[in-house]
Amino acid sequence: MRDVAPPAGRHGRPVLILGGTAEARALAAELDAAGVRVVSSLAGRVTNPRLPVGEVREGGFGGPEGLAAWLAAEDVAAMVDATHPFAARMTASAASAAGATGVPLLVLRRPGWCEEPGDAWHRTGSLEEAAALLRQRARLGGAVPERADRPPVRLPGAGPERADRPSPLLRVFLTTGRRSLPAFSGLDGVWFLARSVDPPEPPVPANVRVLLDRGPYTVEGERALIREHRLDVLVTKDSGGDMTRAKLVAARELGLPVVMVDRPPLPPGVRLVGTAAEAARWACHHAAPGY
């Protein structure tokens, strides 16, 4: 764990931001500008993370009990969970620790993506469900199972429309994060281009090519990548935001279907906002009553 000391002139009860996202950094900047002492906690899973202004703490807390002990020891005024929308374990720990200590908790999540005209999305509830969907493609002739509101979405690679391809493999653009690869292991007839910021833990399956890159991305760049690797389908999480939206636009323009993994549900009773400005007003109210 690494800690950065409080900046000069920052005193009083701190606001804890569980961070690692662009929204968390924006919130830290707003609170710092308002004179609020802010501590941003980073999990430490990304090499060379973009650091926010203010105090920074890197490393885990030791589960909800450890987080609760830290909140009490630091006399935290309020806590904002601004982690990735799929960091369900951290959000659950935050909710548990807030309940145990009485520290007010707010969840800051950027809005998810919305399907637009021309998109061919199929939503799934988990990585495992997305993997099962790919596994079924041979049995279904390359089609995603039917949805009530439209005909099946075809996954190229098994049907006659790909007869000109020398390889029968379904070529998948996988952008669900380096820790998701085990969910897609053991799929026959599928080849993956897996993009992530940091390398996945070895061993990497033989049918996976890892591409290390960090956004933001451009539509032009995503189109070129899809064409270069002759990709058939995009599998991604509903992370939301503009930094990685370009892949969805490129998929729409090139006619690629998208398997979209939905966000995990929030713990019951947790308050949610969608912008750093909303979170800053809430946090200032708790850190500086009368704000």
ChimeraX commands (.cxc) that place a marker at each C-alpha (Angstrom):
marker #1 position 0.00,0.00,0.00 radius 0.5
marker #1 position 1.23,3.51,-0.82 radius 0.5
marker #1 position -0.13,6.73,0.67 radius 0.5
marker #1 position 0.36,10.35,-0.33 radius 0.5
marker #1 position 0.28,12.90,2.49 radius 0.5
marker #1 position -2.46,15.57,2.66 radius 0.5
marker #1 position -1.75,18.70,0.62 radius 0.5
marker #1 position -1.05,21.86,2.56 radius 0.5
marker #1 position -4.21,23.67,3.61 radius 0.5
marker #1 position -6.44,20.58,3.52 radius 0.5
marker #1 position -7.80,19.72,6.93 radius 0.5
marker #1 position -10.98,18.34,8.43 radius 0.5
marker #1 position -12.79,15.07,7.93 radius 0.5
marker #1 position -11.96,13.51,4.56 radius 0.5
marker #1 position -14.16,12.22,1.78 radius 0.5
marker #1 position -13.05,8.79,0.57 radius 0.5
marker #1 position -13.32,8.12,-3.16 radius 0.5
marker #1 position -13.03,4.52,-4.26 radius 0.5
marker #1 position -11.53,5.37,-7.61 radius 0.5
marker #1 position -9.68,4.28,-10.69 radius 0.5
marker #1 position -12.06,5.81,-13.25 radius 0.5
marker #1 position -12.24,9.09,-15.15 radius 0.5
marker #1 position -15.30,10.01,-13.10 radius 0.5
marker #1 position -13.37,9.44,-9.87 radius 0.5
marker #1 position -10.57,11.71,-11.03 radius 0.5
marker #1 position -13.05,14.41,-12.04 radius 0.5
marker #1 position -14.75,14.17,-8.66 radius 0.5
marker #1 position -11.44,14.43,-6.80 radius 0.5
marker #1 position -10.58,17.56,-8.78 radius 0.5
marker #1 position -13.95,19.18,-8.00 radius 0.5
marker #1 position -13.70,18.43,-4.28 radius 0.5
marker #1 position -10.11,19.61,-4.10 radius 0.5
marker #1 position -11.08,22.87,-5.82 radius 0.5
marker #1 position -13.84,23.29,-3.25 radius 0.5
marker #1 position -11.34,22.96,-0.40 radius 0.5
marker #1 position -12.51,19.52,0.71 radius 0.5
marker #1 position -9.94,17.04,1.89 radius 0.5
marker #1 position -10.22,14.05,-0.42 radius 0.5
marker #1 position -8.57,10.64,-0.29 radius 0.5
marker #1 position -8.71,8.52,-3.46 radius 0.5
marker #1 position -8.23,4.79,-3.06 radius 0.5
marker #1 position -6.89,2.79,-6.01 radius 0.5
marker #1 position -6.92,-0.99,-6.08 radius 0.5
marker #1 position -3.43,-1.13,-7.55 radius 0.5
marker #1 position -4.34,-3.58,-10.32 radius 0.5
marker #1 position -3.32,-1.33,-13.22 radius 0.5
marker #1 position 0.30,-0.52,-14.04 radius 0.5
marker #1 position 1.02,3.22,-14.06 radius 0.5
marker #1 position -2.55,4.38,-13.30 radius 0.5
marker #1 position -3.65,7.94,-13.97 radius 0.5
marker #1 position -3.50,9.56,-10.53 radius 0.5
marker #1 position -6.09,12.03,-9.23 radius 0.5
marker #1 position -5.34,15.23,-7.35 radius 0.5
marker #1 position -5.28,15.08,-3.57 radius 0.5
marker #1 position -4.29,12.22,-1.32 radius 0.5
marker #1 position -3.90,8.80,-2.91 radius 0.5
marker #1 position -4.03,5.41,-1.26 radius 0.5
marker #1 position -3.06,2.32,-3.24 radius 0.5
marker #1 position -3.88,-1.26,-2.24 radius 0.5
marker #1 position -6.77,-3.17,-0.75 radius 0.5
marker #1 position -8.44,-2.67,2.63 radius 0.5
marker #1 position -8.80,-6.33,3.53 radius 0.5
marker #1 position -12.48,-6.80,2.74 radius 0.5
marker #1 position -15.49,-4.98,4.19 radius 0.5
marker #1 position -14.23,-5.36,7.77 radius 0.5
marker #1 position -10.91,-3.77,6.88 radius 0.5
marker #1 position -12.64,-0.94,5.04 radius 0.5
marker #1 position -14.96,-0.34,7.98 radius 0.5
marker #1 position -11.98,-0.17,10.34 radius 0.5
marker #1 position -10.23,2.32,8.03 radius 0.5
marker #1 position -13.34,4.52,7.78 radius 0.5
marker #1 position -13.61,4.65,11.55 radius 0.5
marker #1 position -9.89,5.24,12.14 radius 0.5
marker #1 position -9.75,8.09,9.61 radius 0.5
marker #1 position -13.06,9.62,10.75 radius 0.5
marker #1 position -14.31,9.70,7.15 radius 0.5
marker #1 position -17.18,12.10,6.53 radius 0.5
marker #1 position -18.56,10.38,3.43 radius 0.5
marker #1 position -17.62,7.74,0.89 radius 0.5
marker #1 position -18.15,7.74,-2.89 radius 0.5
marker #1 position -17.82,4.50,-4.78 radius 0.5
marker #1 position -16.63,5.63,-8.22 radius 0.5
marker #1 position -15.08,2.33,-9.22 radius 0.5
marker #1 position -15.67,0.58,-12.54 radius 0.5
marker #1 position -19.33,-0.37,-13.11 radius 0.5
marker #1 position -18.30,-4.05,-13.00 radius 0.5
marker #1 position -16.36,-3.83,-9.71 radius 0.5
marker #1 position -19.23,-5.59,-7.92 radius 0.5
marker #1 position -17.12,-6.96,-5.08 radius 0.5
marker #1 position -15.76,-3.52,-4.16 radius 0.5
marker #1 position -19.24,-2.00,-4.28 radius 0.5
marker #1 position -20.58,-4.76,-2.02 radius 0.5
marker #1 position -17.72,-4.16,0.43 radius 0.5
marker #1 position -18.42,-0.42,0.41 radius 0.5
marker #1 position -22.12,-0.98,1.13 radius 0.5
marker #1 position -21.31,-3.38,3.96 radius 0.5
marker #1 position -18.72,-1.06,5.52 radius 0.5
marker #1 position -21.04,1.94,5.23 radius 0.5
marker #1 position -23.80,0.01,6.96 radius 0.5
marker #1 position -21.46,-1.06,9.76 radius 0.5
marker #1 position -20.05,2.41,10.43 radius 0.5
marker #1 position -22.87,4.77,9.48 radius 0.5
marker #1 position -20.65,6.57,6.94 radius 0.5
marker #1 position -22.86,7.95,4.14 radius 0.5
marker #1 position -22.29,6.15,0.83 radius 0.5
marker #1 position -22.96,7.30,-2.73 radius 0.5
marker #1 position -22.29,5.34,-5.92 radius 0.5
marker #1 position -21.09,7.31,-8.95 radius 0.5
marker #1 position -21.52,5.45,-12.22 radius 0.5
marker #1 position -21.37,6.90,-15.71 radius 0.5
marker #1 position -24.52,5.99,-17.68 radius 0.5
marker #1 position -24.42,2.79,-19.68 radius 0.5
marker #1 position -24.50,2.67,-23.47 radius 0.5
marker #1 position -27.77,2.64,-25.38 radius 0.5
marker #1 position -28.47,0.70,-28.56 radius 0.5
marker #1 position -28.88,2.99,-31.57 radius 0.5
marker #1 position -30.46,2.50,-35.02 radius 0.5
marker #1 position -28.29,0.17,-37.05 radius 0.5
marker #1 position -26.89,-1.65,-34.01 radius 0.5
marker #1 position -27.23,-5.42,-33.66 radius 0.5
marker #1 position -26.82,-6.05,-29.95 radius 0.5
marker #1 position -27.61,-9.05,-27.84 radius 0.5
marker #1 position -27.49,-8.40,-24.09 radius 0.5
marker #1 position -26.32,-11.06,-21.65 radius 0.5
marker #1 position -26.31,-11.16,-17.88 radius 0.5
marker #1 position -22.75,-12.40,-17.37 radius 0.5
marker #1 position -19.45,-13.27,-19.01 radius 0.5
marker #1 position -20.38,-16.93,-18.76 radius 0.5
marker #1 position -23.61,-16.31,-20.63 radius 0.5
marker #1 position -21.69,-14.44,-23.33 radius 0.5
marker #1 position -19.29,-17.38,-23.66 radius 0.5
marker #1 position -22.20,-19.80,-23.91 radius 0.5
marker #1 position -23.67,-17.66,-26.67 radius 0.5
marker #1 position -20.47,-18.01,-28.68 radius 0.5
marker #1 position -20.35,-21.73,-27.98 radius 0.5
marker #1 position -23.87,-22.14,-29.37 radius 0.5
marker #1 position -23.09,-20.42,-32.66 radius 0.5
marker #1 position -22.23,-23.64,-34.54 radius 0.5
marker #1 position -25.42,-25.38,-33.42 radius 0.5
marker #1 position -27.49,-22.33,-34.36 radius 0.5
marker #1 position -25.82,-21.81,-37.72 radius 0.5
marker #1 position -24.05,-18.64,-36.62 radius 0.5
marker #1 position -27.12,-16.93,-35.15 radius 0.5
marker #1 position -27.64,-15.41,-31.74 radius 0.5
marker #1 position -30.82,-16.79,-30.09 radius 0.5
marker #1 position -33.99,-14.90,-30.92 radius 0.5
marker #1 position -35.18,-11.83,-29.07 radius 0.5
marker #1 position -38.83,-11.03,-28.78 radius 0.5
marker #1 position -38.49,-7.68,-30.55 radius 0.5
marker #1 position -36.61,-8.77,-33.68 radius 0.5
marker #1 position -35.26,-11.71,-35.72 radius 0.5
marker #1 position -32.06,-13.51,-34.68 radius 0.5
marker #1 position -28.77,-11.63,-34.88 radius 0.5
marker #1 position -26.39,-13.61,-37.08 radius 0.5
marker #1 position -22.82,-14.19,-35.98 radius 0.5
marker #1 position -20.78,-14.58,-39.17 radius 0.5
marker #1 position -18.29,-17.42,-39.35 radius 0.5
marker #1 position -20.48,-20.50,-39.62 radius 0.5
marker #1 position -22.80,-19.60,-42.46 radius 0.5
marker #1 position -22.37,-19.42,-46.23 radius 0.5
marker #1 position -21.76,-15.66,-46.09 radius 0.5
marker #1 position -18.21,-16.48,-44.88 radius 0.5
marker #1 position -17.51,-19.20,-47.45 radius 0.5
marker #1 position -14.66,-17.14,-48.91 radius 0.5
marker #1 position -12.70,-17.27,-45.66 radius 0.5
marker #1 position -9.82,-19.78,-45.49 radius 0.5
marker #1 position -10.36,-20.35,-41.75 radius 0.5
marker #1 position -13.71,-21.55,-40.30 radius 0.5
marker #1 position -13.00,-19.90,-36.94 radius 0.5
marker #1 position -15.37,-17.33,-35.49 radius 0.5
marker #1 position -13.12,-14.32,-34.90 radius 0.5
marker #1 position -14.11,-12.40,-31.77 radius 0.5
marker #1 position -13.03,-8.94,-30.63 radius 0.5
marker #1 position -13.00,-9.38,-26.84 radius 0.5
marker #1 position -12.85,-6.18,-24.76 radius 0.5
marker #1 position -14.11,-7.42,-21.40 radius 0.5
marker #1 position -10.84,-7.01,-19.47 radius 0.5
marker #1 position -7.79,-9.15,-18.81 radius 0.5
marker #1 position -9.39,-10.96,-15.87 radius 0.5
marker #1 position -12.26,-12.22,-18.03 radius 0.5
marker #1 position -10.26,-14.66,-20.19 radius 0.5
marker #1 position -11.00,-17.74,-18.04 radius 0.5
marker #1 position -14.73,-17.34,-18.79 radius 0.5
marker #1 position -13.99,-17.81,-22.50 radius 0.5
marker #1 position -11.48,-20.67,-22.26 radius 0.5
marker #1 position -12.15,-23.99,-23.93 radius 0.5
marker #1 position -14.31,-22.65,-26.76 radius 0.5
marker #1 position -13.76,-24.67,-29.91 radius 0.5
marker #1 position -13.97,-22.97,-33.28 radius 0.5
marker #1 position -13.42,-19.48,-31.80 radius 0.5
marker #1 position -10.40,-17.16,-32.08 radius 0.5
marker #1 position -10.08,-14.09,-29.84 radius 0.5
marker #1 position -8.38,-10.74,-30.20 radius 0.5
marker #1 position -8.38,-9.73,-26.52 radius 0.5
marker #1 position -7.56,-6.09,-25.81 radius 0.5
marker #1 position -6.54,-4.93,-22.35 radius 0.5
marker #1 position -4.43,-2.27,-20.65 radius 0.5
marker #1 position -2.19,-4.77,-18.84 radius 0.5
marker #1 position -1.24,-8.35,-19.78 radius 0.5
marker #1 position -3.50,-11.15,-18.54 radius 0.5
marker #1 position -2.17,-13.70,-16.10 radius 0.5
marker #1 position -0.48,-16.63,-17.88 radius 0.5
marker #1 position -1.07,-19.07,-19.34 radius 0.5
marker #1 position -2.93,-17.38,-22.22 radius 0.5
marker #1 position -4.93,-19.89,-24.33 radius 0.5
marker #1 position -3.52,-20.64,-27.78 radius 0.5
marker #1 position -6.64,-19.27,-29.48 radius 0.5
marker #1 position -6.18,-15.83,-27.88 radius 0.5
marker #1 position -4.06,-13.00,-29.23 radius 0.5
marker #1 position -3.53,-10.26,-26.64 radius 0.5
marker #1 position -3.43,-6.63,-27.74 radius 0.5
marker #1 position -2.16,-4.21,-25.09 radius 0.5
marker #1 position -3.57,-0.73,-25.53 radius 0.5
marker #1 position -5.14,2.06,-23.51 radius 0.5
marker #1 position -7.96,4.35,-24.66 radius 0.5
marker #1 position -9.33,6.70,-25.69 radius 0.5
marker #1 position -9.85,5.09,-29.10 radius 0.5
marker #1 position -11.03,6.52,-32.42 radius 0.5
marker #1 position -13.67,5.20,-34.78 radius 0.5
marker #1 position -11.13,5.19,-37.60 radius 0.5
marker #1 position -8.68,3.17,-35.53 radius 0.5
marker #1 position -11.34,0.68,-34.45 radius 0.5
marker #1 position -12.54,0.22,-38.04 radius 0.5
marker #1 position -8.97,-0.48,-39.15 radius 0.5
marker #1 position -8.45,-2.97,-36.33 radius 0.5
marker #1 position -11.64,-4.86,-37.15 radius 0.5
marker #1 position -10.72,-5.06,-40.82 radius 0.5
marker #1 position -7.09,-6.00,-40.19 radius 0.5
marker #1 position -8.03,-8.98,-38.03 radius 0.5
marker #1 position -11.19,-9.89,-40.03 radius 0.5
marker #1 position -13.27,-9.81,-36.86 radius 0.5
marker #1 position -16.80,-11.17,-36.87 radius 0.5
marker #1 position -18.32,-10.13,-33.56 radius 0.5
marker #1 position -17.60,-7.75,-30.68 radius 0.5
marker #1 position -17.98,-8.96,-27.08 radius 0.5
marker #1 position -17.85,-6.17,-24.51 radius 0.5
marker #1 position -19.14,-4.98,-21.16 radius 0.5
marker #1 position -21.63,-2.14,-20.77 radius 0.5
marker #1 position -18.98,0.12,-19.25 radius 0.5
marker #1 position -20.43,3.32,-20.70 radius 0.5
marker #1 position -18.53,6.53,-21.35 radius 0.5
marker #1 position -16.85,8.05,-24.38 radius 0.5
marker #1 position -13.33,6.64,-23.94 radius 0.5
marker #1 position -14.19,3.26,-25.48 radius 0.5
marker #1 position -17.43,4.06,-27.33 radius 0.5
marker #1 position -15.66,4.13,-30.73 radius 0.5
marker #1 position -15.68,0.34,-31.01 radius 0.5
marker #1 position -19.49,0.36,-30.93 radius 0.5
marker #1 position -19.67,2.95,-33.71 radius 0.5
marker #1 position -17.19,0.98,-35.80 radius 0.5
marker #1 position -19.15,-2.24,-35.23 radius 0.5
marker #1 position -22.35,-0.49,-36.34 radius 0.5
marker #1 position -20.74,0.89,-39.48 radius 0.5
marker #1 position -19.22,-2.46,-40.44 radius 0.5
marker #1 position -22.29,-4.52,-39.59 radius 0.5
marker #1 position -20.74,-6.48,-36.72 radius 0.5
marker #1 position -23.09,-7.88,-34.09 radius 0.5
marker #1 position -22.31,-6.99,-30.47 radius 0.5
marker #1 position -22.66,-9.23,-27.44 radius 0.5
marker #1 position -23.14,-6.76,-24.58 radius 0.5
marker #1 position -22.64,-7.94,-20.99 radius 0.5
marker #1 position -24.97,-6.07,-18.63 radius 0.5
marker #1 position -23.79,-4.44,-15.43 radius 0.5
marker #1 position -24.19,-6.28,-12.13 radius 0.5
marker #1 position -26.98,-4.93,-9.91 radius 0.5
marker #1 position -26.19,-2.54,-7.08 radius 0.5
marker #1 position -26.69,-3.58,-3.44 radius 0.5
marker #1 position -30.18,-2.73,-2.15 radius 0.5
marker #1 position -30.76,0.80,-0.90 radius 0.5
marker #1 position -27.62,2.34,-2.39 radius 0.5
marker #1 position -28.01,5.84,-3.84 radius 0.5
marker #1 position -26.75,6.28,-7.42 radius 0.5
marker #1 position -25.76,9.35,-9.45 radius 0.5
marker #1 position -24.37,9.61,-12.96 radius 0.5
marker #1 position -22.07,12.65,-12.93 radius 0.5
marker #1 position -19.11,13.92,-10.95 radius 0.5
marker #1 position -20.90,17.25,-10.42 radius 0.5
marker #1 position -23.83,15.52,-8.65 radius 0.5
marker #1 position -21.43,13.50,-6.52 radius 0.5
marker #1 position -19.42,16.62,-5.62 radius 0.5
marker #1 position -22.53,18.45,-4.36 radius 0.5
marker #1 position -23.48,15.43,-2.25 radius 0.5
marker #1 position -19.97,14.97,-0.85 radius 0.5
marker #1 position -19.57,18.70,-0.03 radius 0.5
marker #1 position -22.86,18.60,1.85 radius 0.5
marker #1 position -21.56,15.81,4.10 radius 0.5
marker #1 position -17.99,17.04,4.45 radius 0.5
marker #1 position -18.93,20.70,4.96 radius 0.5
marker #1 position -22.44,21.01,6.38 radius 0.5
marker #1 position -24.13,24.16,5.13 radius 0.5
marker #1 position -22.30,23.99,1.81 radius 0.5
marker link #1:1,2 radius 0.2
marker link #1:2,3 radius 0.2
marker link #1:3,4 radius 0.2
marker link #1:4,5 radius 0.2
marker link #1:5,6 radius 0.2
marker link #1:6,7 radius 0.2
marker link #1:7,8 radius 0.2
marker link #1:8,9 radius 0.2
marker link #1:9,10 radius 0.2
marker link #1:10,11 radius 0.2
marker link #1:11,12 radius 0.2
marker link #1:12,13 radius 0.2
marker link #1:13,14 radius 0.2
marker link #1:14,15 radius 0.2
marker link #1:15,16 radius 0.2
marker link #1:16,17 radius 0.2
marker link #1:17,18 radius 0.2
marker link #1:18,19 radius 0.2
marker link #1:19,20 radius 0.2
marker link #1:20,21 radius 0.2
marker link #1:21,22 radius 0.2
marker link #1:22,23 radius 0.2
marker link #1:23,24 radius 0.2
marker link #1:24,25 radius 0.2
marker link #1:25,26 radius 0.2
marker link #1:26,27 radius 0.2
marker link #1:27,28 radius 0.2
marker link #1:28,29 radius 0.2
marker link #1:29,30 radius 0.2
marker link #1:30,31 radius 0.2
marker link #1:31,32 radius 0.2
marker link #1:32,33 radius 0.2
marker link #1:33,34 radius 0.2
marker link #1:34,35 radius 0.2
marker link #1:35,36 radius 0.2
marker link #1:36,37 radius 0.2
marker link #1:37,38 radius 0.2
marker link #1:38,39 radius 0.2
marker link #1:39,40 radius 0.2
marker link #1:40,41 radius 0.2
marker link #1:41,42 radius 0.2
marker link #1:42,43 radius 0.2
marker link #1:43,44 radius 0.2
marker link #1:44,45 radius 0.2
marker link #1:45,46 radius 0.2
marker link #1:46,47 radius 0.2
marker link #1:47,48 radius 0.2
marker link #1:48,49 radius 0.2
marker link #1:49,50 radius 0.2
marker link #1:50,51 radius 0.2
marker link #1:51,52 radius 0.2
marker link #1:52,53 radius 0.2
marker link #1:53,54 radius 0.2
marker link #1:54,55 radius 0.2
marker link #1:55,56 radius 0.2
marker link #1:56,57 radius 0.2
marker link #1:57,58 radius 0.2
marker link #1:58,59 radius 0.2
marker link #1:59,60 radius 0.2
marker link #1:60,61 radius 0.2
marker link #1:61,62 radius 0.2
marker link #1:62,63 radius 0.2
marker link #1:63,64 radius 0.2
marker link #1:64,65 radius 0.2
marker link #1:65,66 radius 0.2
marker link #1:66,67 radius 0.2
marker link #1:67,68 radius 0.2
marker link #1:68,69 radius 0.2
marker link #1:69,70 radius 0.2
marker link #1:70,71 radius 0.2
marker link #1:71,72 radius 0.2
marker link #1:72,73 radius 0.2
marker link #1:73,74 radius 0.2
marker link #1:74,75 radius 0.2
marker link #1:75,76 radius 0.2
marker link #1:76,77 radius 0.2
marker link #1:77,78 radius 0.2
marker link #1:78,79 radius 0.2
marker link #1:79,80 radius 0.2
marker link #1:80,81 radius 0.2
marker link #1:81,82 radius 0.2
marker link #1:82,83 radius 0.2
marker link #1:83,84 radius 0.2
marker link #1:84,85 radius 0.2
marker link #1:85,86 radius 0.2
marker link #1:86,87 radius 0.2
marker link #1:87,88 radius 0.2
marker link #1:88,89 radius 0.2
marker link #1:89,90 radius 0.2
marker link #1:90,91 radius 0.2
marker link #1:91,92 radius 0.2
marker link #1:92,93 radius 0.2
marker link #1:93,94 radius 0.2
marker link #1:94,95 radius 0.2
marker link #1:95,96 radius 0.2
marker link #1:96,97 radius 0.2
marker link #1:97,98 radius 0.2
marker link #1:98,99 radius 0.2
marker link #1:99,100 radius 0.2
marker link #1:100,101 radius 0.2
marker link #1:101,102 radius 0.2
marker link #1:102,103 radius 0.2
marker link #1:103,104 radius 0.2
marker link #1:104,105 radius 0.2
marker link #1:105,106 radius 0.2
marker link #1:106,107 radius 0.2
marker link #1:107,108 radius 0.2
marker link #1:108,109 radius 0.2
marker link #1:109,110 radius 0.2
marker link #1:110,111 radius 0.2
marker link #1:111,112 radius 0.2
marker link #1:112,113 radius 0.2
marker link #1:113,114 radius 0.2
marker link #1:114,115 radius 0.2
marker link #1:115,116 radius 0.2
marker link #1:116,117 radius 0.2
marker link #1:117,118 radius 0.2
marker link #1:118,119 radius 0.2
marker link #1:119,120 radius 0.2
marker link #1:120,121 radius 0.2
marker link #1:121,122 radius 0.2
marker link #1:122,123 radius 0.2
marker link #1:123,124 radius 0.2
marker link #1:124,125 radius 0.2
marker link #1:125,126 radius 0.2
marker link #1:126,127 radius 0.2
marker link #1:127,128 radius 0.2
marker link #1:128,129 radius 0.2
marker link #1:129,130 radius 0.2
marker link #1:130,131 radius 0.2
marker link #1:131,132 radius 0.2
marker link #1:132,133 radius 0.2
marker link #1:133,134 radius 0.2
marker link #1:134,135 radius 0.2
marker link #1:135,136 radius 0.2
marker link #1:136,137 radius 0.2
marker link #1:137,138 radius 0.2
marker link #1:138,139 radius 0.2
marker link #1:139,140 radius 0.2
marker link #1:140,141 radius 0.2
marker link #1:141,142 radius 0.2
marker link #1:142,143 radius 0.2
marker link #1:143,144 radius 0.2
marker link #1:144,145 radius 0.2
marker link #1:145,146 radius 0.2
marker link #1:146,147 radius 0.2
marker link #1:147,148 radius 0.2
marker link #1:148,149 radius 0.2
marker link #1:149,150 radius 0.2
marker link #1:150,151 radius 0.2
marker link #1:151,152 radius 0.2
marker link #1:152,153 radius 0.2
marker link #1:153,154 radius 0.2
marker link #1:154,155 radius 0.2
marker link #1:155,156 radius 0.2
marker link #1:156,157 radius 0.2
marker link #1:157,158 radius 0.2
marker link #1:158,159 radius 0.2
marker link #1:159,160 radius 0.2
marker link #1:160,161 radius 0.2
marker link #1:161,162 radius 0.2
marker link #1:162,163 radius 0.2
marker link #1:163,164 radius 0.2
marker link #1:164,165 radius 0.2
marker link #1:165,166 radius 0.2
marker link #1:166,167 radius 0.2
marker link #1:167,168 radius 0.2
marker link #1:168,169 radius 0.2
marker link #1:169,170 radius 0.2
marker link #1:170,171 radius 0.2
marker link #1:171,172 radius 0.2
marker link #1:172,173 radius 0.2
marker link #1:173,174 radius 0.2
marker link #1:174,175 radius 0.2
marker link #1:175,176 radius 0.2
marker link #1:176,177 radius 0.2
marker link #1:177,178 radius 0.2
marker link #1:178,179 radius 0.2
marker link #1:179,180 radius 0.2
marker link #1:180,181 radius 0.2
marker link #1:181,182 radius 0.2
marker link #1:182,183 radius 0.2
marker link #1:183,184 radius 0.2
marker link #1:184,185 radius 0.2
marker link #1:185,186 radius 0.2
marker link #1:186,187 radius 0.2
marker link #1:187,188 radius 0.2
marker link #1:188,189 radius 0.2
marker link #1:189,190 radius 0.2
marker link #1:190,191 radius 0.2
marker link #1:191,192 radius 0.2
marker link #1:192,193 radius 0.2
marker link #1:193,194 radius 0.2
marker link #1:194,195 radius 0.2
marker link #1:195,196 radius 0.2
marker link #1:196,197 radius 0.2
marker link #1:197,198 radius 0.2
marker link #1:198,199 radius 0.2
marker link #1:199,200 radius 0.2
marker link #1:200,201 radius 0.2
marker link #1:201,202 radius 0.2
marker link #1:202,203 radius 0.2
marker link #1:203,204 radius 0.2
marker link #1:204,205 radius 0.2
marker link #1:205,206 radius 0.2
marker link #1:206,207 radius 0.2
marker link #1:207,208 radius 0.2
marker link #1:208,209 radius 0.2
marker link #1:209,210 radius 0.2
marker link #1:210,211 radius 0.2
marker link #1:211,212 radius 0.2
marker link #1:212,213 radius 0.2
marker link #1:213,214 radius 0.2
marker link #1:214,215 radius 0.2
marker link #1:215,216 radius 0.2
marker link #1:216,217 radius 0.2
marker link #1:217,218 radius 0.2
marker link #1:218,219 radius 0.2
marker link #1:219,220 radius 0.2
marker link #1:220,221 radius 0.2
marker link #1:221,222 radius 0.2
marker link #1:222,223 radius 0.2
marker link #1:223,224 radius 0.2
marker link #1:224,225 radius 0.2
marker link #1:225,226 radius 0.2
marker link #1:226,227 radius 0.2
marker link #1:227,228 radius 0.2
marker link #1:228,229 radius 0.2
marker link #1:229,230 radius 0.2
marker link #1:230,231 radius 0.2
marker link #1:231,232 radius 0.2
marker link #1:232,233 radius 0.2
marker link #1:233,234 radius 0.2
marker link #1:234,235 radius 0.2
marker link #1:235,236 radius 0.2
marker link #1:236,237 radius 0.2
marker link #1:237,238 radius 0.2
marker link #1:238,239 radius 0.2
marker link #1:239,240 radius 0.2
marker link #1:240,241 radius 0.2
marker link #1:241,242 radius 0.2
marker link #1:242,243 radius 0.2
marker link #1:243,244 radius 0.2
marker link #1:244,245 radius 0.2
marker link #1:245,246 radius 0.2
marker link #1:246,247 radius 0.2
marker link #1:247,248 radius 0.2
marker link #1:248,249 radius 0.2
marker link #1:249,250 radius 0.2
marker link #1:250,251 radius 0.2
marker link #1:251,252 radius 0.2
marker link #1:252,253 radius 0.2
marker link #1:253,254 radius 0.2
marker link #1:254,255 radius 0.2
marker link #1:255,256 radius 0.2
marker link #1:256,257 radius 0.2
marker link #1:257,258 radius 0.2
marker link #1:258,259 radius 0.2
marker link #1:259,260 radius 0.2
marker link #1:260,261 radius 0.2
marker link #1:261,262 radius 0.2
marker link #1:262,263 radius 0.2
marker link #1:263,264 radius 0.2
marker link #1:264,265 radius 0.2
marker link #1:265,266 radius 0.2
marker link #1:266,267 radius 0.2
marker link #1:267,268 radius 0.2
marker link #1:268,269 radius 0.2
marker link #1:269,270 radius 0.2
marker link #1:270,271 radius 0.2
marker link #1:271,272 radius 0.2
marker link #1:272,273 radius 0.2
marker link #1:273,274 radius 0.2
marker link #1:274,275 radius 0.2
marker link #1:275,276 radius 0.2
marker link #1:276,277 radius 0.2
marker link #1:277,278 radius 0.2
marker link #1:278,279 radius 0.2
marker link #1:279,280 radius 0.2
marker link #1:280,281 radius 0.2
marker link #1:281,282 radius 0.2
marker link #1:282,283 radius 0.2
marker link #1:283,284 radius 0.2
marker link #1:284,285 radius 0.2
marker link #1:285,286 radius 0.2
marker link #1:286,287 radius 0.2
marker link #1:287,288 radius 0.2
marker link #1:288,289 radius 0.2
marker link #1:289,290 radius 0.2
marker link #1:290,291 radius 0.2
view
